[in-house]
Amino acid sequence: MHARLDSSIGGFETREAYRRYLPGMLAFREAAEDAVMNAEYPAWFGDWRPCRIAQALRADLRDLGMDAPEAPYRRHDLGHALENAAALLGTLYVLEGSALGARLLFGRAKELGLDEKFGARHLALQTQDRESWRNFVNIMERAGQEL
């Protein structure tokens, strides 16, 4: 999943490259967020859930005068792939890990004149909760005892 995501969104050093990045990220995040939000979470997850950024991505696209793309990921395919706790953990690992990378990407976006109010809302949102990754690591540790 991670390699497919990387190849579809790429990096960005220019505003044009950033414009190419946004649609791929939105397509992936909408499908993945729908799948994980509709998944059955084991009790050992507690009330933790991942940060949702798809709506912020849509706003970022609008800021840059872009339309949302057709989804290349079929939502039911991702949902079907989350049929057990291990698959859910793997998908959440990709989503939560992207928040760590968002700190670097947010800095790049700022260099392009984008910020939390225009064009880079989704990156700002991902960087807000610094405890989320630590909480997710704790969940993975509990999973090691439960699975």
N, CA, C and O of each residue as an XYZ file, in Angstrom:
588
protein
N       0.829     -1.182      0.000
C       0.000      0.000      0.000
C       0.878      1.252      0.000
O       0.586      2.221     -0.701
N       1.949      1.227      0.787
C       2.799      2.409      0.917
C       3.477      2.741     -0.412
O       3.542      3.911     -0.789
N       3.981      1.736     -1.125
C       4.645      1.979     -2.411
C       3.661      2.543     -3.427
O       4.000      3.442     -4.196
N       2.443      2.011     -3.429
C       1.422      2.508     -4.356
C       1.097      3.971     -4.060
O       0.933      4.775     -4.976
N       1.006      4.302     -2.793
C       0.735      5.679     -2.402
C       1.876      6.590     -2.834
O       1.635      7.639     -3.430
N       3.118      6.202     -2.541
C       4.273      7.025     -2.911
C       4.323      7.279     -4.412
O       4.611      8.394     -4.846
N       4.042      6.249     -5.202
C       4.119      6.431     -6.650
C       2.997      7.312     -7.174
O       3.155      7.965     -8.205
N       1.869      7.338     -6.479
C       0.755      8.148     -6.975
C       0.834      9.603     -6.535
O       0.286     10.474     -7.212
N       1.505      9.893     -5.415
C       1.525     11.281     -4.958
C       2.859     11.971     -5.183
O       2.888     13.177     -5.426
N       3.962     11.240     -5.107
C       5.273     11.850     -5.323
C       5.599     12.901     -4.274
O       4.930     13.003     -3.246
N       6.640     13.679     -4.550
C       7.041     14.753     -3.654
C       6.718     16.091     -4.286
O       6.075     16.148     -5.334
N       7.155     17.160     -3.660
C       6.924     18.467     -4.271
C       8.001     19.461     -3.861
O       8.310     19.635     -2.682
N       8.557     20.101     -4.874
C       9.530     21.164     -4.660
C       9.040     22.470     -5.275
O       9.593     23.537     -5.005
N       8.011     22.382     -6.094
C       7.418     23.555     -6.733
C       5.919     23.531     -6.483
O       5.359     22.508     -6.087
N       5.285     24.652     -6.715
C       3.837     24.688     -6.534
C       3.153     23.758     -7.537
O       2.136     23.142     -7.216
N       3.694     23.654     -8.728
C       3.120     22.744     -9.727
C       3.229     21.289     -9.252
O       2.288     20.510     -9.406
N       4.363     20.935     -8.683
C       4.522     19.581     -8.143
C       3.552     19.357     -6.982
O       3.002     18.265     -6.836
N       3.343     20.369     -6.169
C       2.389     20.272     -5.065
C       0.975     20.048     -5.605
O       0.197     19.277     -5.045
N       0.663     20.735     -6.696
C      -0.649     20.554     -7.327
C      -0.814     19.121     -7.842
O      -1.930     18.604     -7.867
N       0.259     18.488     -8.245
C       0.180     17.082     -8.678
C       0.034     16.147     -7.473
O      -0.599     15.095     -7.571
N       0.611     16.529     -6.359
C       0.573     15.728     -5.132
C      -0.833     15.660     -4.522
O      -1.267     14.598     -4.077
N      -1.534     16.783     -4.504
C      -2.815     16.860     -3.793
C      -3.871     15.856     -4.262
O      -4.455     15.178     -3.417
N      -4.147     15.726     -5.560
C      -5.212     14.796     -5.966
C      -4.938     13.346     -5.573
O      -5.848     12.633     -5.152
N      -3.693     12.914     -5.708
C      -3.363     11.540     -5.327
C      -3.534     11.308     -3.839
O      -4.040     10.271     -3.410
N      -3.106     12.285     -3.061
C      -3.257     12.163     -1.613
C      -4.733     12.139     -1.224
O      -5.139     11.347     -0.374
N      -5.533     13.004     -1.840
C      -6.961     13.016     -1.528
C      -7.612     11.685     -1.890
O      -8.372     11.130     -1.096
N      -7.323     11.179     -3.065
C      -7.937      9.921     -3.492
C      -7.602      8.797     -2.511
O      -8.471      8.009     -2.138
N      -6.352      8.733     -2.103
C      -5.957      7.702     -1.152
C      -6.607      7.922      0.209
O      -7.183      6.998      0.782
N      -6.515      9.142      0.725
C      -7.007      9.404      2.078
C      -8.511      9.201      2.194
O      -8.981      8.653      3.191
N      -9.275      9.630      1.193
C     -10.725      9.431      1.285
C     -11.067      7.953      1.401
O     -11.874      7.558      2.242
N     -10.455      7.149      0.560
C     -10.739      5.715      0.596
C     -10.257      5.093      1.907
O     -10.982      4.324      2.539
N      -9.042      5.427      2.307
C      -8.480      4.838      3.524
C      -9.232      5.301      4.767
O      -9.511      4.500      5.659
N      -9.559      6.587      4.829
C     -10.279      7.095      6.001
C     -11.662      6.474      6.109
O     -12.095      6.110      7.202
N     -12.358      6.350      4.985
C     -13.666      5.693      5.026
C     -13.530      4.260      5.527
O     -14.325      3.798      6.346
N     -12.520      3.567      5.027
C     -12.332      2.170      5.418
C     -12.031      2.046      6.907
O     -12.644      1.225      7.590
N     -11.104      2.842      7.420
C     -10.744      2.689      8.835
C     -11.826      3.219      9.765
O     -11.975      2.726     10.884
N     -12.576      4.209      9.322
C     -13.642      4.722     10.183
C     -14.820      3.755     10.247
O     -15.588      3.769     11.209
N     -14.959      2.919      9.229
C     -16.047      1.941      9.218
C     -15.603      0.559      9.680
O     -16.408     -0.371      9.723
N     -14.338      0.422     10.022
C     -13.815     -0.865     10.482
C     -14.254     -1.129     11.922
O     -14.598     -0.213     12.669
N     -14.230     -2.392     12.278
C     -14.499     -2.760     13.670
C     -13.185     -2.698     14.434
O     -12.220     -3.383     14.093
N     -13.162     -1.878     15.461
C     -11.961     -1.714     16.275
C     -12.036     -2.628     17.493
O     -13.046     -2.642     18.197
N     -10.976     -3.388     17.744
C     -10.946     -4.183     18.973
C     -10.997     -3.268     20.197
O     -10.616     -2.100     20.122
N     -11.458     -3.795     21.298
C     -11.598     -3.003     22.528
C     -10.269     -2.407     22.977
O     -10.252     -1.328     23.570
N      -9.151     -3.089     22.705
C      -7.857     -2.596     23.170
C      -7.390     -1.343     22.442
O      -6.351     -0.788     22.799
N      -8.123     -0.881     21.437
C      -7.837      0.417     20.815
C      -8.315      1.559     21.709
O      -7.844      2.689     21.584
N      -9.241      1.265     22.601
C      -9.828      2.331     23.401
C     -10.599      3.274     22.492
O     -11.227      2.833     21.529
N     -10.558      4.571     22.790
C     -11.300      5.526     21.965
C     -10.409      6.232     20.939
O     -10.861      7.167     20.277
N      -9.161      5.804     20.798
C      -8.258      6.409     19.818
C      -8.748      6.117     18.403
O      -9.131      4.992     18.084
N      -8.730      7.144     17.567
C      -9.010      7.006     16.139
C      -8.061      7.943     15.399
O      -7.608      8.935     15.969
N      -7.755      7.643     14.144
C      -6.809      8.480     13.400
C      -7.390      9.844     13.039
O      -8.605     10.034     13.001
N      -6.504     10.766     12.782
C      -6.881     12.104     12.328
C      -7.429     12.010     10.901
O      -6.828     11.373     10.035
N      -8.553     12.639     10.675
C      -9.137     12.669      9.329
C      -8.724     13.972      8.651
O      -8.883     15.053      9.218
N      -8.197     13.861      7.440
C      -7.727     15.057      6.735
C      -8.338     15.228      5.349
O      -8.020     16.193      4.655
N      -9.206     14.311      4.934
C      -9.743     14.366      3.568
C     -10.478     15.680      3.292
O     -10.319     16.258      2.216
N     -11.269     16.154      4.237
C     -11.988     17.411      4.002
C     -11.021     18.587      3.877
O     -11.243     19.495      3.076
N      -9.954     18.569      4.667
C      -8.940     19.624      4.555
C      -8.239     19.539      3.198
O      -7.909     20.567      2.606
N      -8.012     18.329      2.708
C      -7.426     18.165      1.372
C      -8.348     18.746      0.301
O      -7.887     19.400     -0.634
N      -9.639     18.506      0.440
C     -10.597     19.078     -0.521
C     -10.531     20.607     -0.499
O     -10.581     21.250     -1.548
N     -10.420     21.179      0.690
C     -10.309     22.640      0.803
C      -9.008     23.131      0.169
O      -8.989     24.177     -0.479
N      -7.928     22.382      0.352
C      -6.652     22.755     -0.259
C      -6.754     22.747     -1.784
O      -6.230     23.639     -2.451
N      -7.422     21.749     -2.325
C      -7.636     21.703     -3.775
C      -8.425     22.927     -4.242
O      -8.075     23.551     -5.244
N      -9.484     23.263     -3.518
C     -10.289     24.440     -3.888
C      -9.444     25.712     -3.834
O      -9.558     26.572     -4.708
N      -8.597     25.833     -2.810
C      -7.725     27.010     -2.705
C      -6.904     27.207     -3.974
O      -6.676     28.333     -4.415
N      -6.471     26.102     -4.544
C      -5.595     26.160     -5.711
C      -6.367     26.050     -7.023
O      -5.779     25.836     -8.083
N      -7.697     26.199     -6.940
C      -8.530     26.191     -8.139
C      -8.631     24.839     -8.811
O      -8.772     24.756    -10.031
N      -8.560     23.780     -8.024
C      -8.573     22.424     -8.572
C      -9.842     21.687     -8.163
O     -10.424     21.955     -7.111
N     -10.256     20.758     -9.011
C     -11.383     19.886     -8.702
C     -10.873     18.611     -8.047
O      -9.734     18.199     -8.265
N     -11.724     17.996     -7.246
C     -11.376     16.710     -6.641
C     -11.323     15.650     -7.737
O     -12.135     15.679     -8.662
N     -10.382     14.721     -7.647
C     -10.225     13.693     -8.678
C     -11.235     12.564     -8.542
O     -11.879     12.394     -7.507
N     -11.351     11.805     -9.613
C     -12.065     10.531     -9.533
C     -11.211      9.621     -8.665
O      -9.985      9.638     -8.768
N     -11.833      8.845     -7.832
C     -11.081      8.003     -6.894
C     -10.494      6.773     -7.594
O     -11.241      5.926     -8.085
N      -9.145      6.669     -7.642
C      -8.544      5.471     -8.230
C      -8.588      4.275     -7.284
O      -8.417      3.134     -7.713
N      -8.816      4.534     -6.007
C      -8.925      3.462     -5.026
C     -10.403      3.213     -4.796
O     -11.158      4.139     -4.500
N     -10.808      1.980     -4.930
C     -12.205      1.664     -4.670
C     -12.372      1.444     -3.182
O     -11.695      0.610     -2.581
N     -13.272      2.192     -2.603
C     -13.434      2.167     -1.151
C     -13.773      0.781     -0.626
O     -13.283      0.381      0.430
N     -14.602      0.049     -1.351
C     -14.960     -1.276     -0.833
C     -13.755     -2.213     -0.857
O     -13.689     -3.135     -0.043
N     -12.803     -2.005     -1.764
C     -11.602     -2.842     -1.780
C     -10.777     -2.627     -0.516
O     -10.303     -3.590      0.087
N     -10.605     -1.385     -0.118
C      -9.851     -1.111      1.105
C     -10.603     -1.620      2.329
O     -10.005     -2.203      3.232
N     -11.899     -1.401      2.357
C     -12.690     -1.871      3.489
C     -12.622     -3.380      3.632
O     -12.509     -3.902      4.741
N     -12.691     -4.079      2.508
C     -12.609     -5.538      2.531
C     -11.239     -5.989      3.043
O     -11.126     -7.015      3.714
N     -10.207     -5.218      2.724
C      -8.853     -5.571      3.152
C      -8.672     -5.427      4.661
O      -7.711     -5.957      5.219
N      -9.574     -4.725      5.321
C      -9.455     -4.508      6.763
C     -10.321     -5.489      7.544
O     -11.010     -5.110      8.491
N     -10.278     -6.728      7.143
C     -11.159     -7.716      7.755
C     -10.655     -8.262      9.084
O     -11.350     -9.047      9.729
N      -9.457     -7.858      9.503
C      -8.974     -8.297     10.813
C      -8.137     -7.189     11.455
O      -7.787     -6.202     10.808
N      -7.830     -7.370     12.719
C      -7.124     -6.334     13.477
C      -5.729     -6.071     12.924
O      -5.269     -4.929     12.941
N      -5.048     -7.103     12.433
C      -3.698     -6.907     11.896
C      -3.734     -6.025     10.650
O      -2.879     -5.155     10.484
N      -4.709     -6.239      9.782
C      -4.839     -5.414      8.574
C      -5.192     -3.975      8.941
O      -4.687     -3.032      8.332
N      -6.048     -3.814      9.923
C      -6.399     -2.477     10.394
C      -5.159     -1.769     10.937
O      -4.923     -0.601     10.626
N      -4.378     -2.464     11.736
C      -3.151     -1.874     12.284
C      -2.193     -1.461     11.171
O      -1.588     -0.391     11.243
N      -2.049     -2.283     10.159
C      -1.151     -1.958      9.054
C      -1.584     -0.709      8.312
O      -0.755      0.137      7.979
N      -2.865     -0.590      8.056
C      -3.383      0.592      7.367
C      -3.225      1.829      8.236
O      -2.840      2.893      7.750
N      -3.519      1.690      9.505
C      -3.357      2.821     10.421
C      -1.894      3.225     10.556
O      -1.587      4.400     10.758
N      -0.998      2.258     10.446
C       0.433      2.558     10.499
C       0.819      3.484      9.341
O       1.584      4.430      9.528
N       0.294      3.210      8.157
C       0.566      4.067      6.997
C      -0.027      5.461      7.223
O       0.640      6.468      6.987
N      -1.279      5.514      7.679
C      -1.930      6.812      7.892
C      -1.229      7.621      8.982
O      -0.958      8.808      8.800
N      -0.941      6.989     10.096
C      -0.295      7.710     11.197
C       1.153      8.054     10.870
O       1.644      9.116     11.254
N       1.828      7.170     10.171
C       3.204      7.452      9.776
C       3.290      8.650      8.850
O       4.280      9.381      8.858
N       2.249      8.849      8.052
C       2.256     10.001      7.146
C       2.222     11.313      7.921
O       2.679     12.342      7.424
N       1.687     11.279      9.128
C       1.669     12.496      9.949
C       3.086     12.887     10.362
O       3.384     14.071     10.523
N       3.952     11.901     10.532
C       5.348     12.213     10.855
C       6.006     12.907      9.667
O       6.720     13.895      9.839
N       5.768     12.394      8.473
C       6.306     13.012      7.265
C       5.689     14.362      6.971
O       6.304     15.205      6.317
N       4.471     14.571      7.456
C       3.778     15.839      7.200
C       4.531     17.025      7.794
O       4.420     18.144      7.294
N       5.282     16.791      8.839
C       6.050     17.897      9.439
C       7.067     18.438      8.433
O       7.217     19.651      8.287
N       7.751     17.549      7.753
C       8.705     17.955      6.723
C       7.974     18.592      5.539
O       8.384     19.638      5.037
N       6.898     17.956      5.103
C       6.152     18.464      3.954
C       5.519     19.821      4.236
O       5.432     20.663      3.342
N       5.080     20.038      5.465
C       4.480     21.329      5.811
C       5.522     22.444      5.674
O       5.204     23.542      5.217
N       6.742     22.164      6.062
C       7.820     23.139      5.878
C       8.041     23.451      4.408
O       8.235     24.608      4.038
N       8.012     22.418      3.566
C       8.156     22.639      2.120
C       6.993     23.459      1.581
O       7.184     24.360      0.764
N       5.790     23.142      2.043
C       4.611     23.876      1.581
C       4.709     25.352      1.960
O       4.346     26.225      1.171
N       5.191     25.627      3.150
C       5.347     27.023      3.581
C       6.323     27.766      2.675
O       6.128     28.945      2.383
N       7.370     27.079      2.233
C       8.325     27.693      1.307
C       7.663     28.049     -0.023
O       8.138     28.925     -0.746
N       6.563     27.363     -0.339
C       5.818     27.626     -1.575
C       4.710     28.659     -1.364
O       3.934     28.932     -2.280
N       4.634     29.233     -0.159
C       3.620     30.238      0.133
C       2.288     29.662      0.572
O       1.269     30.351      0.524
N       2.281     28.413      0.997
C       1.064     27.744      1.449
C       1.133     27.582      2.961
O       2.221     27.482      3.529
N      -0.032     27.555      3.618
C      -0.035     27.424      5.072
C      -1.341     26.814      5.559
O      -2.127     26.283      4.774
N      -1.558     26.899      6.870
C      -2.739     26.281      7.479
C      -4.049     26.955      7.086
O      -5.123     26.412      7.345
N      -3.975     28.116      6.471
C      -5.188     28.822      6.048
C      -5.386     28.800      4.542
O      -6.456     29.153      4.045
N      -4.352     28.385      3.815
C      -4.457     28.369      2.359
C      -3.553     27.287      1.773
O      -2.327     27.376      1.841
N      -4.177     26.278      1.206
C      -3.454     25.300      0.414
C      -2.766     24.168      1.149
O      -2.469     23.140      0.541
N      -2.503     24.325      2.440
C      -1.801     23.261      3.179
C      -2.506     22.935      4.492
O      -1.869     22.563      5.478
N      -3.815     23.078      4.488
C      -4.596     22.781      5.695
C      -4.379     21.346      6.176
O      -4.235     21.086      7.370
N      -4.360     20.425      5.211
C      -4.242     19.010      5.600
C      -2.918     18.726      6.292
O      -2.865     17.922      7.222
N      -1.858     19.373      5.850
C      -0.556     19.168      6.491
C      -0.543     19.781      7.889
O      -0.013     19.190      8.830
N      -1.125     20.960      8.015
C      -1.202     21.598      9.332
C      -2.000     20.727     10.296
O      -1.620     20.559     11.454
N      -3.098     20.181      9.812
C      -3.944     19.327     10.643
C      -3.181     18.087     11.111
O      -3.296     17.678     12.266
N      -2.410     17.500     10.214
C      -1.648     16.307     10.585
C      -0.557     16.598     11.605
O      -0.184     15.716     12.378
N      -0.051     17.802     11.618
C       1.055     18.119     12.522
C       0.586     18.621     13.886
O       1.410     18.820     14.779
N      -0.703     18.828     14.064
C      -1.217     19.400     15.310
C      -1.078     18.488     16.519
O      -0.663     18.937     17.588
N      -1.415     17.228     16.366
C      -1.464     16.319     17.515
C      -0.191     15.486     17.584
O      -0.105     14.415     16.983
N       0.774     15.977     18.304
C       2.055     15.277     18.411
C       1.954     14.011     19.269
O       2.853     13.172     19.233
N       0.893     13.867     20.025
C       0.718     12.686     20.874
C       0.085     11.514     20.124
O       0.135     10.380     20.600
N      -0.503     11.773     18.968
C      -1.216     10.718     18.260
C      -0.303      9.544     17.912
O      -0.688      8.389     18.090
N       0.901      9.832     17.417
C       1.815      8.739     17.070
C       2.179      7.930     18.314
O       2.181      6.699     18.273
N       2.483      8.602     19.402
C       2.832      7.903     20.643
C       1.660      7.034     21.113
O       1.856      5.901     21.552
N       0.462      7.565     21.020
C      -0.720      6.785     21.399
C      -0.892      5.572     20.491
O      -1.260      4.490     20.948
N      -0.623      5.762     19.206
C      -0.739      4.641     18.276
C       0.329      3.580     18.558
O       0.046      2.385     18.477
N       1.530      3.999     18.882
C       2.586      3.041     19.242
C       2.149      2.224     20.458
O       2.385      1.017     20.505
N       1.527      2.858     21.425
C       1.011      2.131     22.590
C      -0.033      1.096     22.179
O      -0.074     -0.007     22.725
N      -0.870      1.458     21.217
C      -1.874      0.513     20.715
C      -1.182     -0.670     20.042
O      -1.586     -1.816     20.237
N      -0.139     -0.397     19.251
C       0.587     -1.494     18.599
C       1.228     -2.409     19.639
O       1.272     -3.626     19.453
N       1.719     -1.835     20.721
C       2.298     -2.660     21.783
C       1.231     -3.537     22.434
O       1.476     -4.708     22.722
N       0.050     -2.970     22.664
C      -1.052     -3.771     23.209
C      -1.456     -4.858     22.219
O      -1.805     -5.970     22.614
N      -1.406     -4.529     20.935
C      -1.771     -5.507     19.906
C      -0.856     -6.720     19.972
O      -1.298     -7.850     19.762
N       0.420     -6.487     20.264
C       1.362     -7.594     20.382
C       0.964     -8.580     21.465
O       1.288     -9.764     21.379
N       0.275     -8.106     22.467
C      -0.194     -8.974     23.546
C      -1.534     -9.621     23.216
O      -1.856    -10.698     23.718
N      -2.314     -8.949     22.364
C      -3.677     -9.401     22.078
C      -3.781    -10.312     20.853
O      -4.639    -11.193     20.804
N      -2.919    -10.101     19.877
C      -3.040    -10.871     18.625
C      -2.377    -12.224     18.719
O      -2.392    -12.987     17.754
